[in-house]
């Protein structure tokens, strides 16, 4: 596998902008390597996954049973190179299934362990995450992708409960090579905490009103991890003196330099582009311009060795913890703004991504206005989101079928001013969509209408 990089450059005068304003949309992808130049497309890195399941009393019944069934499905899909641990947490946390090799005897032991699990009292989320992260870090598994997937339906009520302290733990785990994703079930979750932990672990946050979609979400997370081809990927954009303004519209960490921006985008999966949208302003409004160069760099994830090593203990070496060789790859493109408005395909790509990011910003601003009791700000923000949607649809830049990937602003507004339960429900759904959208989700995104 190797990194691929494509840049779509276009102008959108429909926004009322002049010839000095343009957009650059970057797609960073994982591509199949040429024969004799790396692993085949079907090969992948081993997966070292820990599933941490909330076993508090509120999970009792169908919700806990579905979480266990989703876990069984993961265990059944393992390859001989993979490891999966299962942790449950209530007032304390325990390792139910250790990340040992899953031969026939190991798989039978894991199934019996899952069959014995029951719920308890309390939610020690911090202890659950700690046991899960330690489980994936103490296994020596060369080239492994290490993930924690935490499932919860409530607030942390035991152990560490402060958001900043929990976030700091997850950040420390990420620095050691562990990505963390969160699944929040039902109306008892703290969506602010879930987003904070997912951001700290550079993973995803999934909000599910009902648990029926849980197996699909768990499968998407696992398949996304298996499809990973590069980590620590960054996009460096070097700009010419022609550019006097540049802004990244996605919420990736950015480091400005001397006429450059270094954008850290994290992992890249096979057949799933990570997208970066940038707005630029030119000093001179000429029909076309050479704006600079962009380079994508990352550490390539290697396929599993033919003979996996036995379980052991991590010695704290960063590369070993992340499961990576010191094998880097890069892709470079010139940033050329074409004459006129740019290719129609590029204009459509830019328009859709801009609509997504602007809708996200306006709806978030509307929620903030609602918190302040400023209904005028709510209406103003939501109308701007509607206006941009109408404009792009009327001009043929965004298709009606593409709008299903974006929140219905009318539905959001109705929920904002409805009963408290419905308003909270819509806000959690928006928080999940906004977090995953801003970071370009890695993996298959289940249809939100099924959630």
C-alpha positions in Angstrom: 0.0 0.0 0.0 1.0 3.6 -0.5 -0.3 7.1 0.1 -2.2 8.9 -2.7 -3.0 12.6 -2.8 -5.4 14.5 -5.1 -6.2 18.3 -5.0 -9.4 19.8 -6.4 -9.1 23.5 -7.0 -12.2 25.6 -7.7 -13.9 29.0 -7.3 -17.5 29.4 -6.2 -18.7 32.9 -7.3 -22.2 31.7 -6.3 -21.1 32.8 -2.7 -20.6 36.3 -3.9 -16.8 36.0 -3.7 -14.5 37.6 -6.2 -11.7 36.2 -8.3 -9.3 36.4 -5.5 -11.1 33.8 -3.4 -10.8 30.0 -4.1 -10.9 26.6 -2.4 -8.5 23.7 -2.3 -10.0 20.3 -1.5 -7.4 17.5 -0.7 -8.2 13.8 -0.7 -5.5 11.7 1.1 -6.0 8.0 0.3 -4.4 4.6 0.8 -3.7 3.0 -2.5 -2.7 -0.5 -3.6 1.0 -0.9 -4.2 2.4 -2.0 -7.5 3.5 -5.7 -7.8 6.8 -6.3 -6.0 6.5 -3.0 -4.3 4.9 -3.8 -0.9 2.1 -5.9 0.5 -0.8 -6.9 -1.7 -4.1 -5.2 -1.3 -5.7 -8.1 0.6 -2.9 -8.1 3.3 -3.4 -6.1 6.4 -1.8 -5.3 9.8 -3.0 -7.4 12.8 -5.6 -5.9 15.0 -5.1 -5.6 18.8 -8.6 -4.5 20.0 -10.0 -4.1 23.5 -13.8 -3.8 23.9 -14.8 -2.1 27.2 -18.5 -2.8 28.0 -20.5 -0.8 30.5 -22.0 -3.4 32.9 -23.9 -1.0 35.2 -27.5 -1.8 36.2 -28.9 0.4 33.4 -27.4 -1.9 30.8 -29.3 -4.9 32.2 -31.4 -6.8 29.7 -31.4 -6.4 25.9 -28.8 -3.7 25.8 -26.2 -5.7 27.6 -27.1 -8.8 25.6 -26.7 -7.0 22.3 -23.3 -5.6 23.4 -22.2 -9.2 24.1 -23.5 -10.5 20.8 -21.7 -7.7 18.9 -18.5 -8.8 20.8 -19.1 -12.4 19.9 -19.4 -11.4 16.2 -16.0 -9.7 16.5 -14.4 -12.7 18.0 -15.8 -14.9 15.3 -14.3 -12.7 12.6 -10.7 -12.8 14.0 -7.8 -13.9 12.0 -4.9 -15.9 13.5 -2.8 -12.7 13.7 -5.4 -10.7 15.7 -6.0 -10.2 19.4 -9.2 -9.0 21.1 -9.7 -8.4 24.9 -13.0 -7.9 26.6 -13.3 -5.7 29.7 -16.5 -5.0 31.7 -16.9 -2.2 34.2 -19.5 -1.3 36.8 -18.2 0.0 40.2 -14.9 -1.5 39.2 -13.3 -3.0 36.1 -12.2 -6.5 35.2 -10.7 -8.3 32.2 -13.3 -10.9 31.1 -11.3 -12.1 28.0 -7.5 -11.7 27.7 -6.0 -10.9 24.3 -4.5 -14.3 23.8 -4.3 -16.1 20.3 -7.8 -17.3 19.4 -7.2 -20.9 18.3 -10.1 -23.3 18.8 -9.4 -23.7 22.5 -9.0 -20.0 23.0 -12.2 -19.2 21.2 -14.1 -21.7 23.3 -12.7 -20.2 26.5 -13.7 -16.7 25.3 -17.3 -17.8 24.5 -17.7 -19.4 28.0 -16.3 -16.2 29.6 -18.9 -14.0 27.8 -21.7 -16.4 28.7 -20.9 -15.9 32.4 -20.9 -12.0 32.3 -23.6 -10.1 34.3 -24.3 -6.5 35.2 -23.6 -4.8 38.5 -24.0 -1.4 40.0 -22.1 1.9 39.2 -20.2 3.2 36.2 -16.4 3.4 36.7 -15.7 4.5 33.1 -12.1 5.5 33.9 -11.2 2.1 35.2 -12.8 0.4 32.3 -10.8 2.5 29.8 -7.6 2.0 31.8 -7.9 -1.8 31.8 -8.7 -1.8 28.1 -5.8 0.4 27.1 -3.4 -1.7 29.2 -4.7 -4.8 27.6 -3.7 -3.7 24.1 -0.4 -2.2 25.2 1.0 -5.2 27.1 0.9 -7.5 24.1 3.9 -7.7 21.8 2.3 -8.1 18.4 4.5 -6.7 15.6 2.9 -4.2 13.3 -0.4 -4.2 15.2 -3.1 -1.5 15.0 -4.2 -0.9 18.6 -7.7 0.3 19.4 -10.0 0.7 22.4 -13.8 0.7 21.8 -15.7 1.7 24.8 -19.5 1.2 25.1 -21.5 3.1 27.8 -25.0 4.2 28.5 -24.4 6.6 31.4 -22.2 9.1 33.2 -19.1 8.0 35.2 -20.4 7.6 38.8 -17.4 5.8 40.4 -13.7 6.3 40.4 -12.5 9.3 38.4 -15.5 11.4 37.2 -13.9 14.7 36.1 -13.9 15.2 32.3 -10.5 16.9 32.1 -8.8 14.1 34.1 -10.4 11.4 32.0 -9.5 13.2 28.8 -5.9 13.5 30.0 -5.8 9.7 30.5 -7.0 9.0 27.0 -4.6 11.6 25.5 -1.7 9.8 27.3 -2.9 6.5 25.9 -3.0 8.0 22.4 0.6 9.2 22.8 1.5 5.5 23.4 -0.2 4.4 20.2 -3.8 3.6 21.3 -6.8 5.1 19.5 -10.1 5.3 21.4 -13.6 5.4 20.0 -16.8 5.8 22.1 -20.3 4.4 21.7 -23.0 6.2 23.7 -26.3 4.3 24.2 -29.6 5.9 25.1 -30.6 9.1 26.8 -28.4 8.8 29.9 -25.0 9.6 28.4 -22.9 12.7 28.7 -22.3 13.5 25.1 -19.9 16.3 26.0 -17.7 13.8 27.8 -18.0 11.2 24.9 -16.9 13.8 22.4 -14.0 14.9 24.6 -12.7 11.4 25.0 -13.1 10.6 21.3 -11.2 13.8 20.4 -8.4 12.9 22.9 -8.1 9.4 21.5 -8.4 10.6 17.8 -11.3 8.1 17.4 -15.0 8.4 16.8 -18.1 9.0 18.8 -21.3 7.2 17.9 -24.6 8.1 19.6 -27.3 5.4 19.4 -30.8 6.2 20.6 -31.6 2.5 20.5 -29.2 -0.4 20.8 -30.4 -2.2 17.7 -27.7 -0.6 15.6 -24.9 -1.5 18.0 -23.6 -4.6 16.0 -23.4 -2.5 12.9 -21.4 0.2 14.7 -19.0 -2.3 16.3 -18.5 -4.0 12.9 -17.7 -0.6 11.2 -15.1 0.2 13.9 -13.4 -3.1 13.5 -13.4 -3.0 9.7 -12.1 0.6 9.8 -9.2 -0.6 11.9 -8.5 -3.5 9.6 -8.4 -1.2 6.6 -5.9 1.1 8.1 -2.8 1.5 5.8 -1.0 4.5 7.4 -0.9 6.4 10.7 0.5 9.7 11.8 -0.4 11.1 8.4 0.1 14.8 7.9 -0.5 17.2 5.0 2.0 19.9 4.5 0.9 22.8 2.3 3.6 25.1 1.0 2.1 28.3 -0.5 3.6 30.8 -2.9 3.7 34.6 -2.2 0.6 34.8 -4.4 -1.5 33.6 -1.5 -2.2 36.1 1.3 -4.8 34.1 3.3 -5.3 30.4 3.9 -7.7 28.7 6.4 -8.3 24.9 7.0 -12.1 24.5 7.4 -11.8 21.0 9.0 -10.9 20.9 12.7 -7.6 19.1 12.3 -4.6 20.2 14.4 -2.6 22.7 12.3 0.9 24.1 12.7 1.6 27.2 10.7 5.1 27.8 9.3 6.8 30.3 6.9 4.1 30.4 4.2 3.1 26.8 5.1 0.6 24.8 7.0 1.2 21.4 8.5 -2.2 19.6 9.0 -2.2 16.5 11.1 -4.9 14.2 9.9 -4.1 10.9 11.7 -4.8 7.6 10.1 -5.7 6.8 6.5 -7.6 3.6 5.5 -7.8 1.7 2.3 -10.5 3.0 0.0 -11.6 5.7 2.4 -10.2 9.2 1.7 -9.4 11.7 4.5 -10.6 15.1 3.3 -9.1 18.5 4.0 -10.9 21.7 2.8 -8.9 24.9 2.6 -10.1 28.4 1.7 -7.4 30.7 0.1 -7.2 34.3 -0.9 -4.9 35.6 -3.6 -3.1 38.9 -3.7 -3.9 39.3 -7.4 -7.1 38.2 -9.1 -5.6 36.6 -12.2 -7.5 33.9 -14.1 -5.1 31.1 -13.0 -2.3 30.8 -10.5 0.4 28.4 -9.2 -0.3 28.4 -5.5 2.4 26.0 -4.3 2.8 22.3 -3.4 1.2 19.9 -1.0 2.8 16.7 0.4 1.1 13.9 2.4 3.4 11.9 4.6 2.7 9.0 7.0 4.0 5.8 8.6 2.8 2.8 6.7 1.2 0.0 8.6 2.9 -3.3 7.7 1.0 -6.6 7.2 1.3 -9.3 9.8 4.5 -11.4 9.9 4.1 -15.1 9.0 4.8 -16.2 12.6 3.0 -14.0 15.2 4.9 -13.6 18.4 3.6 -14.8 21.8 1.9 -12.4 24.2 4.4 -10.4 26.3 4.8 -7.0 27.8 5.4 -3.7 26.0 8.6 -2.0 27.0 7.4 1.5 26.3 9.0 1.8 22.8 6.7 4.1 20.8 7.1 2.3 17.5 6.5 -1.1 19.1 3.4 0.3 20.9 2.0 1.6 17.7 2.9 -1.6 15.8 4.8 0.2 13.1 8.0 -0.2 11.2 10.0 2.9 10.4 8.6 2.8 6.9 7.4 6.1 5.6 5.6 7.1 2.4 4.7 10.4 0.8 2.8 11.8 -2.1 3.1 15.3 -3.6 1.0 17.4 -5.9 1.3 20.9 -7.4 -1.4 23.4 -6.4 -2.6 24.9 -9.6 -5.7 27.1 -9.7 -7.2 26.6 -13.2 -8.5 29.4 -15.3 -12.2 30.3 -14.9 -14.1 28.5 -12.2 -12.4 25.1 -12.4 -13.7 21.7 -13.5 -17.4 21.1 -12.7 -16.5 17.9 -10.8 -14.1 19.9 -8.6 -16.7 22.6 -8.0 -19.3 20.1 -7.0 -16.9 18.3 -4.6 -15.9 21.7 -3.0 -19.5 22.9 -2.8 -20.7 19.7 -1.0 -17.8 19.7 1.5 -18.3 23.4 2.1 -22.0 22.9 2.7 -21.2 20.2 5.3 -18.7 22.3 7.2 -20.8 25.5 7.1 -23.9 23.6 8.2 -21.9 22.1 11.1 -20.7 25.5 12.2 -24.1 27.2 11.9 -25.9 24.5 13.8 -23.3 24.4 16.5 -23.6 28.2 16.8 -27.4 27.8 17.0 -27.1 25.4 19.9 -24.8 27.8 21.7 -27.4 30.6 21.1 -30.1 28.4 22.6 -28.0 27.8 25.7 -27.7 31.6 26.1 -31.4 32.1 25.6 -30.8 34.1 22.4 -33.5 32.9 20.0 -32.6 35.6 17.5 -29.1 34.1 17.2 -30.7 30.6 16.8 -32.9 31.8 13.9 -30.2 33.7 12.2 -27.7 30.8 12.3 -30.2 28.3 11.1 -31.4 30.5 8.3 -27.8 30.9 7.0 -27.5 27.2 6.9 -30.8 26.9 5.0 -29.8 29.7 2.6 -26.5 28.0 1.6 -28.3 24.7 1.1 -30.9 26.3 -1.1 -28.3 28.2 -3.1 -26.2 25.1 -3.9 -29.2 23.0 -4.8 -30.7 25.7 -7.1 -27.3 26.2 -8.9 -26.9 22.4 -9.4 -23.8 22.1 -7.2 -25.3 19.8 -4.7 -27.8 17.0 -5.5 -30.9 16.3 -3.4 -29.7 12.7 -2.6 -26.5 14.1 -1.1 -28.5 16.1 1.4 -29.3 12.9 3.4 -25.7 13.1 4.7 -26.3 16.5 6.3 -28.7 17.2 9.2 -32.1 18.5 8.3 -32.0 22.1 9.6 -35.8 22.3 9.9 -35.9 19.1 12.0 -33.0 20.5 14.2 -35.0 23.7 14.7 -38.2 21.9 15.7 -36.2 19.8 18.2 -34.5 22.8 19.7 -37.8 24.4 20.7 -39.6 21.1 21.6 -39.8 19.2 24.8 -36.5 18.8 26.6 -36.1 15.0 25.9 -36.4 15.5 22.1 -34.1 18.5 22.2 -31.4 16.5 24.0 -31.9 13.6 21.6 -31.2 15.8 18.6 -28.3 17.5 20.2 -26.6 14.1 20.9 -27.2 13.0 17.4 -25.7 16.2 16.1 -22.6 15.9 18.4 -21.9 12.5 17.0 -22.3 13.6 13.4 -20.3 16.8 13.9 -17.3 15.0 15.5 -17.0 12.3 13.0 -17.6 14.6 10.0 -14.9 17.1 11.1 -12.3 14.4 11.3 -13.3 12.5 8.2 -14.6 9.1 9.5 -12.4 6.1 8.8 -14.5 3.1 7.9 -18.1 2.4 6.8 -20.6 4.9 8.1 -23.9 3.3 9.0 -27.0 5.0 7.7 -27.9 7.6 10.4 -31.7 7.0 9.7 -31.3 3.5 11.1 -29.9 4.8 14.4 
